[in-house]
Amino acid sequence: MTTIYFDSRYLLCRLEVGLLRRLAASRAVAWQDLNAAGFDAAALGLADKAMRSALHLRNDSGWVIGADAVRAMYRACGLTTLARLTELGPVRRPADAAYRLFARCHAR
């Protein structure tokens, strides 16, 4: 089972999660909104601020964070080709940099 922790306060996150939920409807993926009533990051051993500063995903291997979490999320939703594309040598560094920039702006 893969659990994706997302922040619904942001339009882009809501839109992407909405699309990915439809794609992953038949897959073992759970979606946890960080803003849901009763959600407690501390119960997972994490700080709320840290979870809001980067995408967090938990799967059978443990926690995956940031751009690697985006790739794992795409794989979990059946978008393996897209995940692989962002791992290619000439694409990975710019893709990771773009994610860090997005995450920095998102965390403000």
VOMAR-371431 format. One record per residue: residue number from 1; residue in three letters; x, y, z of N, C-alpha, C, CB in turn. Coordinates in steps of 0.2 Angstrom, whole numbers, plus 5000, padded with zeros to 4 digits. Each point is the difference from the previous one (the first is absolute). Glycine has a CB too. Layout:
PT   num   residu    n.x    n.y    n.z   ca.x   ca.y   ca.z    c.x    c.y    c.z   cb.x   cb.y   cb.z
PT   NUM      ALA      X      Y      Z      X      Y      Z      X      Y      Z      X      Y      Z
...
***
This chain:
PT   num   residu    n.x    n.y    n.z   ca.x   ca.y   ca.z    c.x    c.y    c.z   cb.x   cb.y   cb.z
PT     1      MET   5004   4994   5000   4996   5006   5000   5004   5006   5000   4991   4994   5006
PT     2      THR   5008   5011   4990   5003   5006   5000   4995   5006   5002   5007   4996   4990
PT     3      THR   4996   5008   5015   4996   5005   5002   5003   5007   4998   4996   4993   5010
PT     4      ILE   5000   5011   4987   5003   5007   4998   4997   5005   5004   5001   4996   4988
PT     5      TYR   5003   5008   5015   4998   5005   5005   5001   5007   4996   5004   4994   5010
PT     6      PHE   4990   5009   4989   5000   5006   4996   4997   5006   5004   4999   4993   4989
PT     7      ASP   5002   5013   5008   4997   5006   5003   4995   5003   4996   5011   5002   5005
PT     8      SER   4983   4997   4997   4994   5003   4995   4999   5007   5000   4995   4989   5003
PT     9      ARG   5009   5015   5001   4999   5007   5000   5002   5003   4994   5002   5000   5012
PT    10      TYR   5002   4996   4984   5003   5003   4994   4997   4997   4994   5010   5002   5005
PT    11      LEU   4987   5003   4990   4997   4998   4994   5003   4994   4996   4995   5012   5000
PT    12      LEU   5012   4990   4999   5003   4995   4996   5000   4993   5003   5008   5009   4996
PT    13      CYS   4993   4990   5010   5000   4994   5004   4993   4997   4999   5009   5004   5008
PT    14      ARG   4986   5000   4993   4993   4997   5000   4999   4997   4993   4996   5008   5008
PT    15      LEU   5006   4996   4987   4999   4998   4993   5004   4993   4998   4998   5012   4997
PT    16      GLU   5008   4988   5005   5004   4994   4998   4998   4994   5004   5010   5008   4998
PT    17      VAL   4988   4993   5008   4997   4994   5004   4994   4998   4997   5005   5004   5011
PT    18      GLY   4990   5001   4987   4994   4998   4997   5001   4995   4994   4995   5011   5004
PT    19      LEU   5010   4991   4992   5001   4997   4994   5003   4993   5001   5002   5011   4994
PT    20      LEU   5003   4989   5011   5004   4994   5002   4995   4995   5003   5011   5006   5001
PT    21      ARG   4984   4996   5003   4995   4996   5004   4996   4996   4994   5000   5008   5010
PT    22      ARG   4998   4996   4985   4997   4996   4995   5004   4995   4996   4993   5010   4999
PT    23      LEU   5013   4991   5000   5005   4996   4997   5001   4994   5004   5005   5009   4994
PT    24      ALA   4995   4992   5013   5002   4995   5004   4994   4996   5004   5011   5006   5002
PT    25      ALA   4983   4995   4995   4994   4998   5003   5001   4992   5002   4993   5009   4994
PT    26      SER   5010   4987   5002   5000   4993   5001   5007   4998   5003   4992   4998   4990
PT    27      ARG   5011   5006   5012   5007   4999   5003   5000   5001   5008   5006   5003   4989
PT    28      ALA   4999   4994   5014   5000   5000   5007   5004   5007   5002   5000   4987   5001
PT    29      VAL   4996   5018   4999   5003   5007   5001   4995   5003   5005   5006   5001   4989
PT    30      ALA   4996   5002   5017   4996   5004   5004   5002   5007   5000   4999   4990   5008
PT    31      TRP   4997   5014   4993   5001   5007   5000   4998   5004   5006   4998   5000   4988
PT    32      GLN   5007   5003   5015   4999   5004   5007   5001   5007   4999   5004   4990   5006
PT    33      ASP   4991   5014   4995   5000   5007   5000   5003   5002   5006   4990   5001   4992
PT    34      LEU   5015   5003   5008   5003   5003   5006   4996   5005   5004   5011   4999   4994
PT    35      ASN   4983   5003   5003   4996   5004   5003   4993   4997   5002   5005   5009   4993
PT    36      ALA   4995   4985   5007   4994   4996   5002   4999   5000   5007   5002   4992   4990
PT    37      ALA   4992   5008   5013   4999   5000   5007   5003   4994   5003   4989   5007   4998
PT    38      GLY   5015   4994   5007   5003   4995   5004   5007   4998   4998   4988   4996   5002
PT    39      PHE   5014   5006   4992   5007   4998   4997   5005   5003   5005   4996   5000   4988
PT    40      ASP   5009   4996   5014   5005   5002   5005   5007   4997   4997   4991   5000   5010
PT    41      ALA   5013   5005   4988   5006   4998   4997   5005   4997   5006   4999   5009   4991
PT    42      ALA   5000   4993   5015   5004   4998   5005   4999   4993   5002   5000   5011   5004
PT    43      ALA   4994   4986   4994   4998   4993   5001   5004   4996   4996   4989   5003   5003
PT    44      LEU   5013   5000   4991   5004   4996   4995   5008   5001   5002   4991   5001   4991
PT    45      GLY   5010   5003   5014   5007   5001   5002   5003   5006   4995   5001   4988   5004
PT    46      LEU   4995   5016   4993   5003   5005   4996   4997   5007   5002   5001   4992   4991
PT    47      ALA   5002   5013   5007   4998   5007   5002   4995   5002   4994   5010   5003   5007
PT    48      ASP   4985   5001   4995   4995   5002   4996   5003   5005   4994   4991   4999   5009
PT    49      LYS   5013   5005   4994   5004   5005   4995   5004   4996   4995   5000   5009   5009
PT    50      ALA   5003   4986   4993   5004   4996   4995   4996   4996   4995   5008   4998   5009
PT    51      MET   4986   5000   4993   4996   4996   4996   4997   5005   4995   4997   4992   5008
PT    52      ARG   5002   5015   4994   4997   5005   4995   5006   5003   4996   4991   5002   5008
PT    53      SER   5015   4997   4993   5005   5003   4996   5002   4995   4994   5004   5006   5011
PT    54      ALA   4994   4988   4989   5002   4995   4995   4995   4995   5000   5012   5003   5000
PT    55      LEU   4987   4994   4994   4995   4994   4999   5003   4994   5004   4996   5004   4989
PT    56      HIS   5000   4993   5015   5002   4994   5004   4995   4994   4997   5004   5007   5010
PT    57      LEU   4999   4988   4989   4997   4994   4998   5003   4994   5005   4998   5004   4988
PT    58      ARG   4998   4991   5014   5002   4995   5003   4998   4993   4997   4999   5007   5011
PT    59      ASN   5005   4989   4988   4999   4993   4996   5003   4995   5004   4999   5005   4989
PT    60      ASP   5001   4989   5008   5003   4994   5004   5007   5001   5001   4992   4993   4995
PT    61      SER   5012   5011   5002   5007   5002   5001   5001   5005   5005   5002   4997   4989
PT    62      GLY   4993   5007   5013   5001   5005   5005   4998   5007   4997   5009   4993   5006
PT    63      TRP   4994   5012   4997   4998   5007   4998   5004   5002   4994   4998   5003   5012
PT    64      VAL   4999   5000   4983   5003   5003   4994   4998   5008   5000   5000   4988   4993
PT    65      ILE   5004   5016   5006   4999   5007   5001   5003   5004   4994   5000   4999   5012
PT    66      GLY   4996   5007   4986   5002   5004   4995   4999   4998   4993   5008   5004   5008
PT    67      ALA   4997   4997   4988   4999   4998   4993   5000   4993   4999   5006   5010   4997
PT    68      ASP   4998   4986   5007   4999   4993   5000   4993   4997   5002   5012   4999   5003
PT    69      ALA   4985   5005   5001   4993   4998   5002   4995   5001   4994   5002   5003   5012
PT    70      VAL   4999   5003   4984   4996   5001   4994   5001   4994   4995   5002   5012   5002
PT    71      ARG   5004   4986   4997   5001   4994   4996   4997   4994   5003   5011   5005   4996
PT    72      ALA   4989   4993   5010   4997   4995   5003   4993   5000   5000   5009   4999   5008
PT    73      MET   4988   5007   4992   4993   5001   5000   4998   4999   4993   5000   5009   5009
PT    74      TYR   5003   4993   4986   4999   4999   4993   5000   4992   4998   5004   5011   4997
PT    75      ARG   5001   4986   5006   5000   4992   4999   4994   4997   5003   5013   5001   5000
PT    76      ALA   4985   5001   5006   4995   4997   5004   4993   5001   4996   5006   5002   5011
PT    77      CYS   4994   5004   4985   4994   5001   4997   5000   4997   4993   4999   5011   5007
PT    78      GLY   5006   4986   4991   5000   4997   4993   5004   5004   4995   4990   4994   5003
PT    79      LEU   5013   5011   4999   5004   5005   4995   5007   4998   5000   4991   5009   5002
PT    80      THR   5011   4985   4998   5007   4998   5000   5004   5003   4995   4996   4989   5005
PT    81      THR   5002   5012   4989   5004   5003   4995   5002   5007   5001   4994   4993   4992
PT    82      LEU   5001   5011   5011   5001   5007   5002   5005   5000   5006   4989   5003   4996
PT    83      ALA   5011   4992   5009   5005   5000   5005   5007   4999   4997   4991   4996   5008
PT    84      ARG   5009   4999   4988   5007   4998   4997   5003   5006   4996   4996   4988   4999
PT    85      LEU   4999   5015   4997   5003   5006   4996   5003   5005   5005   4991   4998   4992
PT    86      THR   5006   5003   5014   5004   5005   5004   5006   4998   5004   4988   5005   5001
PT    87      GLU   5013   4988   4998   5006   4998   5003   5006   5000   4995   4993   4993   5007
PT    88      LEU   5006   5008   4986   5005   5000   4995   5005   5005   5002   4992   4996   4991
PT    89      GLY   5015   5003   5008   5005   5004   5001   4999   5008   4999   5007   4990   4998
PT    90      PRO   4991   5011   4995   5000   5007   4999   4993   5004   5002   5007   4997   4990
PT    91      VAL   4989   4999   5013   4993   5002   5002   5000   5000   5008   4994   4996   4989
PT    92      ARG   5009   5000   5014   5000   4999   5007   5001   5007   5004   5003   4988   4999
PT    93      ARG   5003   5014   4999   5002   5006   5004   4996   5006   4999   5012   4996   4999
PT    94      PRO   4986   5006   4995   4995   5005   4999   4993   4999   5003   5006   5003   4990
PT    95      ALA   4992   4991   5010   4993   4998   5003   5001   5000   5008   4998   4993   4990
PT    96      ASP   5007   5005   5013   5001   5001   5007   5000   5007   5002   5006   4989   5000
PT    97      ALA   4998   5015   4996   5001   5007   5001   4993   5004   5000   5012   5000   4996
PT    98      ALA   4984   4998   4999   4993   5003   4999   4996   4998   5006   5001   5000   4987
PT    99      TYR   4999   4994   5015   4996   4998   5006   5002   5004   5006   4999   4988   4995
PT   100      ARG   5008   5012   5006   5002   5004   5006   4998   5007   5000   5010   4993   5001
PT   101      LEU   4990   5010   4993   4997   5007   5000   4993   5000   5001   5009   5003   4992
PT   102      PHE   4987   4993   5005   4993   4999   5002   4999   4999   5007   4998   4996   4989
PT   103      ALA   5005   5000   5014   4999   4998   5007   5002   5006   5005   5003   4988   4998
PT   104      ARG   5002   5016   5000   5002   5006   5004   4994   5005   4999   5013   4998   4998
PT   105      CYS   4985   5003   4996   4994   5005   5000   4994   4998   5003   5005   5003   4989
PT   106      HIS   4994   4990   5011   4994   4997   5003   5000   5001   5008   4999   4992   4990
PT   107      ALA   5007   5007   5012   5001   5000   5008   4999   5007   5003   5007   4991   4999
PT   108      ARG   4993   5014   4997   4999   5007   5002   4993   5002   5003   5009   5003   4992
***
